[in-house]
Amino acid sequence: MIAHRELNLRHLEAVAAAARLGSISSASHTMNLSQPALTQAVAKVEAQLGHVLFDRQPSGVTSTEAGRLITARIERALAYVARGGQSVRRGARLPPLPHIERRITFGQLRALIAVDQAGSFALASKRIGLSEPALHRASRDLEQLLGVPLLVRQGRTVQPTAAAAVLLRFARLAQSELEAGFDELEALRSEGAGRVTVGTMPLARAILLPQALARFARAYPMASVNVVEGPYVELLARLREGEMDLLIGAMRDPPPVKDIAQEPLFIDDPVIVGRAGHPLLSKPGFAFSRLLDFPWVIAATGAPVRHRWEEMFTEHGLEPPRLRIECGSVLVVRGLMLEDDWLTLMSRDQFLFERRAGLLGEIAGAGLSLRRQIGLTVRDDWRPTQLQTAFTDTFRTVCAQWTSGKAMEREPFRYA
């Protein structure tokens, strides 16, 4: 993988200009560079990537397959850099800078990202192997170019300003585009090579994602898949910054932000779960109010399952019981229920193995109003690689097969 520190945005733009215009001389004129300088820039990028990007002929240049792939990613990366820079200027009520993407360097963006992640210039210096003076200089130059402060000291740490937060998002998206381009070039050498980063929430982790991962791994042995777990808010933020390719789990209605796209794949019906031997398991048709006689463990306020749990009681004219334990970890919740007569809401697949082992049981259905849509969430401008498309297709297929298998699921529990 080519390191970002070796890349030069100006050189990448030279490649994109030559591809777009089909001529080195025209590209040099557009970029206000000499023809030898632009030729040298293109050659350096080709050497860094290890691919010939153009077929050179007296009449001009034509992009190779590698050239077409990387040029599309370069154009998108430069657009993100431009959007980030202009957004910062606009937020500060400063006039836009023409061709701002030509003035911002990858070194400056890399310094900003490193300091943001490390929280200090000293730690950032150690992590990325650049001296502290070089990091200070890069950050200062970027602040002067944009006309706004980007980093401020708070005690012993250095924190990004609101303007820096905007720029950081677009800088990370630019990095993500180039990394996708690198993966596409690698796939030209080794078919099926590349990476997919998947964010996942509890339901998908139980059964569906493992099935999809196993099937995908068999079909694409050269691919690498990174599965990231975490709360929805955290995963969504990483998705929007390009650190993840897609997010699998319960969808939000309406979407919390405008720059994402959601694709529903199936509907999940949560059920009330307790340990094997729970008193309610031996009393089919019990009154709903009996659910108040036992302790509940549910995620904290703000989680969708918490809201649905509260609605389940209010729809029956009851006040939700006081929660002695709030927890969103499926592992912790399952372990707690094995210890006593605790109750919770789960998808049937979230406790499938415990049910088969005779450890946990389905006490009752939670009701049709608690149904939730499970699906894929991606950035609305996401341009997946062929490998990423193959993974999403695999997951769709697994979900479709799972849904057809669930068509014969028994009817929801009827309370007395």
Secondary structure, DSSP 8 states (H G I E B T S, - for coil): ---GGG--HHHHHHHHHHHHHT-HHHHHHHHT--HHHHHHHHHHHHHHHTS--EEEETTEEEE-HHHHHHHHHHHHHHHHHHHHHHHHHHHTT----TTHHHHS-HHHHHHHHHHHHHSSHHHHHHHHT--HHHHHHHHHHHHHHHTS--EEEETTEEEE-HHHHHHHHHHHHHHHHHHHHHHHHHHHHSTT-EEEEEEE-HHHHHTHHHHHHHHHHHH-TTEEEEEEE--HHHHHHHHHTTS-SEEEEE--SS-SSSSEEEEEEEEE--EEEEETT-GGGG-TT--GGGGGGS-BEE--TTSHHHHHHHHHHHTTT------SEE---HHHHHHHHTTSS-BEEE-GGGGHHHHHTTSEEEEEE--GGG-EEEEEEEETT----HHHHHHHHHHHHHHHHHHHHGGG--------
